[in-house]
Amino acid sequence: MDINPNAPVSARHQITIHAPAQIIWQILTDIDRWPTWNSNISAATLGGPLQPGTTFGWKSNGTGIVSTLQAVEPHRYLSWTGKVIGTRAIHTWSLEPTGDAVVVTTAESFEGWLVRLTKGMMQRTLDASLVAWLESLKQRSEQVQ
């Protein structure tokens, strides 16, 4: 599953992390611990095993979100969908080892009536959020190894 390229708001960002893919994957998929390394997330609870169809609740920048895992390919790819009032989102993560590092790419698309009404603000918020998430993941992953 990939993001919707025709959505009113979408973004794709990447970062190089100098840590093994296994460490990055463990940090990224330990959803309950997201608040310990990502300051934009104040709560997160995975509602079952890390597999497609499992839901998780989380709070990002004060907004409560319920998401459903769509694809889980260990050490390689993770995606989920989520809904908040007036907004449907698709979020993806991919890990590509390259030499002694891993290029991590995250992408997200938003659609819905609220997105159309606040497109500019939502685009800026999404870009800033994805960049901050990548930087936090990099910092945590490189600390752990």
DAURLIN-V938576 format. One record per run of one state. SS is the DSSP state (H for helix, E for strand, - for the rest). FROM is the first residue (numbers start at 1). TO is the last residue. If there is no record, write none. Layout:
BEGIN
ss:SS from:FROM to:TO
ss:SS from:FROM to:TO
END
This chain:
BEGIN
ss:- from:1 to:8
ss:E from:9 to:17
ss:- from:18 to:20
ss:H from:21 to:29
ss:- from:30 to:30
ss:H from:31 to:37
ss:- from:38 to:40
ss:E from:41 to:46
ss:- from:47 to:54
ss:E from:55 to:60
ss:- from:61 to:62
ss:E from:63 to:73
ss:- from:74 to:76
ss:E from:77 to:84
ss:- from:85 to:86
ss:E from:87 to:98
ss:- from:99 to:100
ss:E from:101 to:111
ss:- from:112 to:112
ss:H from:113 to:117
ss:- from:118 to:118
ss:H from:119 to:144
ss:- from:145 to:145
END
